[in-house]
Amino acid sequence: MNTNIRADFPLLRERSGIAYLDSAATAQKPECVIRAEADFYREHNANPLRGLYEISQEATDAYESARAKTAAFLNAESAEEIIFTRNATESMNLLAYSQGSLLRPGDEIVISIAEHHSNFLPWQMAAERSGAVIRFAECGADGSIPEERFRAQISDRTRIVAMTQVSNVLGREYPIRRFAEIAHEAGALFVCDGAQSVPHLKVDVRELDVDFLAFSGHKMGGPMGIGVLYGKKKLLEKMPPFLRGGEMIEYVTREGATWAELPHKFEAGTVNAAGAVGLAAAIDYYQRTGFDWMIRREEELSRCAMEALRSVPHLKLIGSDRAEEHHGIFTFTLEGVHPHDIAEILSADGICVRAGHHCAQPLMQHLGVRSTVRASLMFYNTEEEIGRLAESLRSVRRRMGYAE
């Protein structure tokens, strides 16, 4: 391990007493990201895209440079295919409103049962508005969705397939390229939720051949409040705008309006230029650190976590029993103890985890659990932190009054 990596993260450096194991919710920010966002406000604070004076042009250049860097990071064909949003949730709502407006009664939307609410509720809204029907591809106890089970949900009425690449509850990666191929054979569009994959895997949108992909900058060390929607240009051009107002227009009259060219058609109002610059800094940080090293490191940590959690009596791990199928996400219960109580006890020991339904209630219902604890890792975590987690978990039942 690069022993200096934690020094890049101010919170980890300055609050060394905590074990931060909640990176699936939000990742810690390296110093370079914090500095890049602050420097934008110090040195280039003007409204991008609107002014002819120098600092406005500087702001525009910084914003569009961030778009180009994001396009290259995903291997998009063009920077015009990158729409900046607030987060993956807004990206999915944009899609469900705009692409969803093209749905008709009887059309079908296929989603997996493993979806985060952000990739379920917008499509539920689209179905209610259009008269379309939602069909679910259900997973097994280990989180896997066999190809034949997925294919069984696809019909000649399927118009949209929306799936996560990596589950935020199970850590399971799904065969997106193959599923997108099946969807395209049926004439359907494929929407990928990359919120948990883009920060941890090399995601190439052209290799996956997805039609749309969304992710949030804050989950890969970027600022909160900046998200990305990738879409194939030919599809984005056909979609109506989601929000209407400043900057997304070409011409306005009393009777109507025409829309700006991509990508600005979908970016109404004053944009989060500082957030985009911070995201670009996070991408630079990933590339300097080395994606291959980061992936290997998270694989090592996943193996360590699997072994440590298996050593805890009365603990039940949700999902696969193979460490490599968790991608740093471990969700579990402890017999006789509510997950919120577990999280409170761990917090008292300086360990940060998440407890609840993880915005995936249909999956929880499908798996027969109401609430769980989730520990999620990133390359900046250590084996020592995982050991602290296991040690604290072994004490929970005793501290709750159980004899063992």
GUGU-466611 format. One record per residue (C-alpha): x, y, z; residue in three letters. Coordinates in steps of 0.5 Angstrom, whole numbers, plus 500, padded with zeros to 3 digits. Layout:
% GUGU-466611
+-----+-----+-----+------+
|   x |   y |   z | resn |
+-----+-----+-----+------+
|   X |   Y |   Z |  ALA |
...
+-----+-----+-----+------+
% end
This chain:
% GUGU-466611
+-----+-----+-----+------+
|   x |   y |   z | resn |
+-----+-----+-----+------+
| 500 | 500 | 500 |  MET |
| 502 | 507 | 499 |  ASN |
| 503 | 509 | 506 |  THR |
| 502 | 516 | 504 |  ASN |
| 495 | 516 | 501 |  ILE |
| 491 | 518 | 507 |  ARG |
| 495 | 524 | 508 |  ALA |
| 492 | 527 | 502 |  ASP |
| 485 | 527 | 505 |  PHE |
| 485 | 532 | 511 |  PRO |
| 479 | 529 | 515 |  LEU |
| 483 | 523 | 515 |  LEU |
| 489 | 526 | 517 |  ARG |
| 486 | 531 | 522 |  GLU |
| 481 | 526 | 525 |  ARG |
| 485 | 520 | 526 |  SER |
| 481 | 517 | 531 |  GLY |
| 475 | 515 | 527 |  ILE |
| 475 | 509 | 522 |  ALA |
| 471 | 512 | 516 |  TYR |
| 467 | 506 | 513 |  LEU |
| 461 | 509 | 510 |  ASP |
| 465 | 511 | 503 |  SER |
| 459 | 508 | 499 |  ALA |
| 455 | 514 | 502 |  ALA |
| 460 | 519 | 500 |  THR |
| 468 | 519 | 499 |  ALA |
| 473 | 523 | 503 |  GLN |
| 475 | 529 | 499 |  LYS |
| 483 | 529 | 497 |  PRO |
| 486 | 536 | 499 |  GLU |
| 487 | 538 | 491 |  CYS |
| 479 | 537 | 490 |  VAL |
| 478 | 542 | 496 |  ILE |
| 483 | 547 | 494 |  ARG |
| 481 | 547 | 486 |  ALA |
| 474 | 548 | 488 |  GLU |
| 476 | 554 | 493 |  ALA |
| 481 | 557 | 488 |  ASP |
| 475 | 557 | 483 |  PHE |
| 472 | 562 | 488 |  TYR |
| 478 | 566 | 489 |  ARG |
| 480 | 567 | 482 |  GLU |
| 475 | 566 | 477 |  HIS |
| 468 | 567 | 481 |  ASN |
| 464 | 569 | 475 |  ALA |
| 458 | 567 | 471 |  ASN |
| 460 | 562 | 466 |  PRO |
| 457 | 562 | 459 |  LEU |
| 454 | 569 | 459 |  ARG |
| 460 | 574 | 460 |  GLY |
| 465 | 577 | 455 |  LEU |
| 470 | 580 | 460 |  TYR |
| 476 | 576 | 462 |  GLU |
| 474 | 572 | 469 |  ILE |
| 467 | 570 | 466 |  SER |
| 471 | 567 | 460 |  GLN |
| 476 | 564 | 465 |  GLU |
| 470 | 561 | 469 |  ALA |
| 467 | 558 | 462 |  THR |
| 474 | 555 | 460 |  ASP |
| 474 | 552 | 467 |  ALA |
| 467 | 549 | 466 |  TYR |
| 468 | 546 | 459 |  GLU |
| 475 | 544 | 461 |  SER |
| 472 | 540 | 466 |  ALA |
| 466 | 537 | 462 |  ARG |
| 472 | 535 | 457 |  ALA |
| 476 | 531 | 462 |  LYS |
| 469 | 528 | 464 |  THR |
| 468 | 525 | 457 |  ALA |
| 475 | 523 | 457 |  ALA |
| 474 | 519 | 463 |  PHE |
| 468 | 515 | 461 |  LEU |
| 471 | 515 | 454 |  ASN |
| 465 | 518 | 451 |  ALA |
| 465 | 520 | 444 |  GLU |
| 464 | 527 | 445 |  SER |
| 464 | 532 | 451 |  ALA |
| 457 | 534 | 448 |  GLU |
| 455 | 528 | 451 |  GLU |
| 456 | 530 | 458 |  ILE |
| 451 | 533 | 462 |  ILE |
| 452 | 536 | 469 |  PHE |
| 447 | 535 | 474 |  THR |
| 447 | 536 | 482 |  ARG |
| 448 | 528 | 483 |  ASN |
| 446 | 521 | 480 |  ALA |
| 439 | 522 | 483 |  THR |
| 438 | 529 | 479 |  GLU |
| 440 | 525 | 472 |  SER |
| 435 | 520 | 473 |  MET |
| 430 | 524 | 474 |  ASN |
| 432 | 528 | 468 |  LEU |
| 432 | 522 | 464 |  LEU |
| 425 | 519 | 467 |  ALA |
| 422 | 526 | 465 |  TYR |
| 425 | 527 | 458 |  SER |
| 426 | 520 | 455 |  GLN |
| 420 | 518 | 459 |  GLY |
| 415 | 523 | 456 |  SER |
| 416 | 519 | 450 |  LEU |
| 413 | 513 | 453 |  LEU |
| 406 | 511 | 451 |  ARG |
| 401 | 506 | 455 |  PRO |
| 403 | 499 | 455 |  GLY |
| 410 | 500 | 454 |  ASP |
| 415 | 497 | 459 |  GLU |
| 420 | 499 | 463 |  ILE |
| 425 | 493 | 466 |  VAL |
| 429 | 495 | 472 |  ILE |
| 432 | 490 | 477 |  SER |
| 430 | 489 | 484 |  ILE |
| 437 | 491 | 487 |  ALA |
| 436 | 499 | 485 |  GLU |
| 437 | 504 | 489 |  HIS |
| 431 | 509 | 490 |  HIS |
| 434 | 514 | 485 |  SER |
| 434 | 509 | 479 |  ASN |
| 427 | 506 | 481 |  PHE |
| 422 | 512 | 484 |  LEU |
| 423 | 516 | 477 |  PRO |
| 421 | 511 | 473 |  TRP |
| 415 | 509 | 477 |  GLN |
| 413 | 516 | 476 |  MET |
| 415 | 516 | 469 |  ALA |
| 410 | 509 | 469 |  ALA |
| 405 | 513 | 472 |  GLU |
| 405 | 519 | 467 |  ARG |
| 405 | 515 | 461 |  SER |
| 401 | 509 | 463 |  GLY |
| 407 | 504 | 462 |  ALA |
| 408 | 498 | 466 |  VAL |
| 414 | 496 | 470 |  ILE |
| 417 | 489 | 470 |  ARG |
| 423 | 487 | 475 |  PHE |
| 429 | 483 | 474 |  ALA |
| 429 | 479 | 481 |  GLU |
| 436 | 477 | 484 |  CYS |
| 438 | 471 | 488 |  GLY |
| 440 | 471 | 495 |  ALA |
| 447 | 472 | 493 |  ASP |
| 445 | 478 | 489 |  GLY |
| 446 | 475 | 482 |  SER |
| 441 | 476 | 476 |  ILE |
| 442 | 470 | 471 |  PRO |
| 442 | 472 | 464 |  GLU |
| 436 | 467 | 463 |  GLU |
| 432 | 471 | 469 |  ARG |
| 434 | 478 | 466 |  PHE |
| 432 | 476 | 459 |  ARG |
| 425 | 473 | 461 |  ALA |
| 423 | 480 | 463 |  GLN |
| 425 | 483 | 456 |  ILE |
| 419 | 483 | 451 |  SER |
| 417 | 487 | 444 |  ASP |
| 414 | 492 | 449 |  ARG |
| 420 | 494 | 453 |  THR |
| 422 | 501 | 452 |  ARG |
| 427 | 502 | 457 |  ILE |
| 432 | 498 | 462 |  VAL |
| 435 | 501 | 468 |  ALA |
| 440 | 498 | 472 |  MET |
| 445 | 499 | 477 |  THR |
| 452 | 497 | 475 |  GLN |
| 454 | 495 | 482 |  VAL |
| 449 | 495 | 488 |  SER |
| 450 | 500 | 493 |  ASN |
| 447 | 494 | 498 |  VAL |
| 450 | 488 | 496 |  LEU |
| 457 | 490 | 492 |  GLY |
| 455 | 486 | 487 |  ARG |
| 457 | 488 | 480 |  GLU |
| 452 | 486 | 474 |  TYR |
| 454 | 484 | 467 |  PRO |
| 452 | 491 | 464 |  ILE |
| 455 | 490 | 457 |  ARG |
| 451 | 483 | 456 |  ARG |
| 445 | 486 | 459 |  PHE |
| 445 | 492 | 454 |  ALA |
| 446 | 488 | 448 |  GLU |
| 440 | 484 | 450 |  ILE |
| 436 | 490 | 451 |  ALA |
| 438 | 493 | 444 |  HIS |
| 436 | 487 | 441 |  GLU |
| 429 | 488 | 443 |  ALA |
| 429 | 495 | 441 |  GLY |
| 430 | 498 | 448 |  ALA |
| 434 | 503 | 451 |  LEU |
| 439 | 502 | 457 |  PHE |
| 440 | 506 | 463 |  VAL |
| 446 | 505 | 467 |  CYS |
| 446 | 507 | 474 |  ASP |
| 454 | 508 | 475 |  GLY |
| 454 | 511 | 482 |  ALA |
| 457 | 505 | 486 |  GLN |
| 461 | 503 | 479 |  SER |
| 465 | 509 | 477 |  VAL |
| 469 | 511 | 483 |  PRO |
| 471 | 503 | 484 |  HIS |
| 472 | 501 | 477 |  LEU |
| 474 | 503 | 470 |  LYS |
| 468 | 505 | 466 |  VAL |
| 468 | 505 | 459 |  ASP |
| 461 | 508 | 456 |  VAL |
| 463 | 506 | 449 |  ARG |
| 465 | 499 | 451 |  GLU |
| 459 | 498 | 455 |  LEU |
| 455 | 500 | 450 |  ASP |
| 450 | 503 | 455 |  VAL |
| 445 | 509 | 452 |  ASP |
| 445 | 513 | 458 |  PHE |
| 450 | 513 | 465 |  LEU |
| 449 | 517 | 471 |  ALA |
| 454 | 518 | 477 |  PHE |
| 455 | 523 | 483 |  SER |
| 462 | 526 | 484 |  GLY |
| 462 | 526 | 491 |  HIS |
| 462 | 518 | 491 |  LYS |
| 469 | 519 | 488 |  MET |
| 472 | 524 | 492 |  GLY |
| 469 | 530 | 488 |  GLY |
| 465 | 536 | 491 |  PRO |
| 457 | 535 | 493 |  MET |
| 452 | 538 | 489 |  GLY |
| 456 | 536 | 482 |  ILE |
| 453 | 530 | 478 |  GLY |
| 454 | 527 | 471 |  VAL |
| 449 | 524 | 466 |  LEU |
| 452 | 521 | 460 |  TYR |
| 448 | 520 | 454 |  GLY |
| 449 | 518 | 447 |  LYS |
| 448 | 524 | 443 |  LYS |
| 443 | 522 | 438 |  LYS |
| 438 | 520 | 444 |  LEU |
| 440 | 527 | 447 |  LEU |
| 438 | 531 | 441 |  GLU |
| 431 | 528 | 441 |  LYS |
| 429 | 529 | 448 |  MET |
| 426 | 535 | 451 |  PRO |
| 429 | 539 | 456 |  PRO |
| 428 | 538 | 463 |  PHE |
| 428 | 545 | 466 |  LEU |
| 427 | 551 | 463 |  ARG |
| 430 | 558 | 464 |  GLY |
| 436 | 562 | 463 |  GLY |
| 442 | 559 | 458 |  GLU |
| 438 | 553 | 456 |  MET |
| 435 | 557 | 450 |  ILE |
| 437 | 559 | 443 |  GLU |
| 431 | 564 | 442 |  TYR |
| 425 | 566 | 446 |  VAL |
| 419 | 570 | 444 |  THR |
| 412 | 571 | 447 |  ARG |
| 409 | 565 | 444 |  GLU |
| 415 | 560 | 445 |  GLY |
| 422 | 558 | 445 |  ALA |
| 427 | 554 | 441 |  THR |
| 433 | 550 | 445 |  TRP |
| 440 | 551 | 446 |  ALA |
| 445 | 546 | 443 |  GLU |
| 447 | 540 | 447 |  LEU |
| 449 | 540 | 452 |  PRO |
| 447 | 547 | 455 |  HIS |
| 439 | 545 | 453 |  LYS |
| 439 | 541 | 459 |  PHE |
| 443 | 545 | 464 |  GLU |
| 438 | 551 | 466 |  ALA |
| 440 | 557 | 470 |  GLY |
| 447 | 558 | 473 |  THR |
| 451 | 552 | 473 |  VAL |
| 455 | 549 | 479 |  ASN |
| 462 | 551 | 475 |  ALA |
| 466 | 550 | 482 |  ALA |
| 463 | 543 | 483 |  GLY |
| 465 | 541 | 476 |  ALA |
| 472 | 544 | 477 |  VAL |
| 472 | 540 | 483 |  GLY |
| 470 | 534 | 480 |  LEU |
| 476 | 535 | 474 |  ALA |
| 481 | 535 | 480 |  ALA |
| 478 | 528 | 483 |  ALA |
| 479 | 525 | 476 |  ILE |
| 486 | 528 | 476 |  ASP |
| 487 | 525 | 483 |  TYR |
| 485 | 518 | 481 |  TYR |
| 489 | 518 | 475 |  GLN |
| 495 | 520 | 478 |  ARG |
| 494 | 515 | 484 |  THR |
| 493 | 510 | 479 |  GLY |
| 486 | 506 | 478 |  PHE |
| 489 | 500 | 477 |  ASP |
| 493 | 500 | 484 |  TRP |
| 486 | 503 | 487 |  MET |
| 482 | 497 | 484 |  ILE |
| 488 | 492 | 487 |  ARG |
| 488 | 496 | 494 |  ARG |
| 480 | 495 | 494 |  GLU |
| 480 | 488 | 493 |  GLU |
| 485 | 487 | 498 |  GLU |
| 481 | 490 | 503 |  LEU |
| 475 | 486 | 501 |  SER |
| 478 | 480 | 502 |  ARG |
| 481 | 483 | 509 |  CYS |
| 474 | 485 | 511 |  ALA |
| 470 | 478 | 509 |  MET |
| 475 | 474 | 513 |  GLU |
| 474 | 479 | 519 |  ALA |
| 467 | 479 | 519 |  LEU |
| 466 | 472 | 518 |  ARG |
| 470 | 471 | 525 |  SER |
| 464 | 475 | 528 |  VAL |
| 459 | 470 | 532 |  PRO |
| 452 | 471 | 530 |  HIS |
| 453 | 476 | 524 |  LEU |
| 450 | 474 | 518 |  LYS |
| 453 | 477 | 511 |  LEU |
| 448 | 479 | 506 |  ILE |
| 449 | 477 | 499 |  GLY |
| 455 | 473 | 496 |  SER |
| 460 | 469 | 500 |  ASP |
| 466 | 471 | 496 |  ARG |
| 470 | 477 | 497 |  ALA |
| 471 | 479 | 490 |  GLU |
| 463 | 480 | 489 |  GLU |
| 463 | 485 | 494 |  HIS |
| 467 | 491 | 491 |  HIS |
| 468 | 494 | 498 |  GLY |
| 461 | 494 | 500 |  ILE |
| 459 | 489 | 506 |  PHE |
| 452 | 489 | 509 |  THR |
| 450 | 485 | 515 |  PHE |
| 446 | 484 | 521 |  THR |
| 447 | 481 | 528 |  LEU |
| 443 | 476 | 531 |  GLU |
| 438 | 480 | 536 |  GLY |
| 441 | 487 | 535 |  VAL |
| 437 | 492 | 531 |  HIS |
| 442 | 495 | 526 |  PRO |
| 441 | 502 | 529 |  HIS |
| 443 | 500 | 535 |  ASP |
| 449 | 497 | 532 |  ILE |
| 451 | 503 | 529 |  ALA |
| 450 | 507 | 535 |  GLU |
| 455 | 502 | 539 |  ILE |
| 460 | 503 | 533 |  LEU |
| 460 | 510 | 533 |  SER |
| 461 | 510 | 540 |  ALA |
| 468 | 506 | 538 |  ASP |
| 469 | 512 | 533 |  GLY |
| 467 | 507 | 527 |  ILE |
| 463 | 510 | 522 |  CYS |
| 458 | 506 | 518 |  VAL |
| 451 | 506 | 515 |  ARG |
| 444 | 503 | 518 |  ALA |
| 438 | 502 | 515 |  GLY |
| 434 | 500 | 508 |  HIS |
| 440 | 504 | 504 |  HIS |
| 435 | 507 | 500 |  CYS |
| 433 | 500 | 497 |  ALA |
| 427 | 498 | 500 |  GLN |
| 424 | 493 | 495 |  PRO |
| 431 | 489 | 495 |  LEU |
| 430 | 489 | 503 |  MET |
| 423 | 486 | 502 |  GLN |
| 425 | 481 | 497 |  HIS |
| 431 | 479 | 501 |  LEU |
| 427 | 478 | 507 |  GLY |
| 430 | 483 | 512 |  VAL |
| 428 | 490 | 514 |  ARG |
| 434 | 494 | 516 |  SER |
| 442 | 492 | 516 |  THR |
| 448 | 495 | 517 |  VAL |
| 453 | 497 | 511 |  ARG |
| 460 | 498 | 512 |  ALA |
| 463 | 501 | 505 |  SER |
| 471 | 501 | 504 |  LEU |
| 475 | 505 | 499 |  MET |
| 483 | 505 | 497 |  PHE |
| 484 | 510 | 503 |  TYR |
| 482 | 505 | 508 |  ASN |
| 487 | 500 | 512 |  THR |
| 487 | 493 | 515 |  GLU |
| 487 | 496 | 522 |  GLU |
| 480 | 500 | 521 |  GLU |
| 477 | 493 | 519 |  ILE |
| 480 | 490 | 525 |  GLY |
| 477 | 495 | 529 |  ARG |
| 470 | 494 | 526 |  LEU |
| 471 | 487 | 527 |  ALA |
| 473 | 488 | 535 |  GLU |
| 467 | 492 | 536 |  SER |
| 462 | 488 | 533 |  LEU |
| 464 | 482 | 537 |  ARG |
| 463 | 486 | 543 |  SER |
| 456 | 489 | 541 |  VAL |
| 451 | 483 | 544 |  ARG |
| 455 | 483 | 550 |  ARG |
| 454 | 491 | 551 |  ARG |
| 447 | 490 | 549 |  MET |
| 446 | 485 | 555 |  GLY |
| 447 | 478 | 552 |  TYR |
| 450 | 473 | 555 |  ALA |
| 455 | 471 | 549 |  GLU |
+-----+-----+-----+------+
% end
